[in-house]
């Protein structure tokens, strides 16, 4: 096999390995938060459960790819991870926008969304009931 073909095959194998990502895939979900319907992404481990649940809260940038990757990693470790979106679909790409988005979230709405996320997980059929 000549050198060019071996290099191309090696590159293709590396690309395939790097593009596989994590095993857990996310599913967009929606749930009620007060009078609003909000959304998030639920990552669940493979298998039928029941699984422990965790709410993943994004940084000031919003629900970006890095946060989704972290939620996927938690699912790969056996948790049902709900990545919530406090910014209602907006994602910052610079510090000024991130600061603006963060300051624009009313505290009471954020608390309500967090509570709604916990209640969503508690009601989910694949999750283990909380320990007391």
Secondary structure, DSSP 8 states (H G I E B T S, - for coil): --HHHHHHHHHHHHHHHHHS--S--EEEEEEEETTEEEEEEEE--SSS--BEEEEE---TT-S-HHHHHHHHHHHHTTEEEEEE-TTTT---SSHHHHHHHHHTS-HHHHHHHHHHHHHHHHH-TTB-----
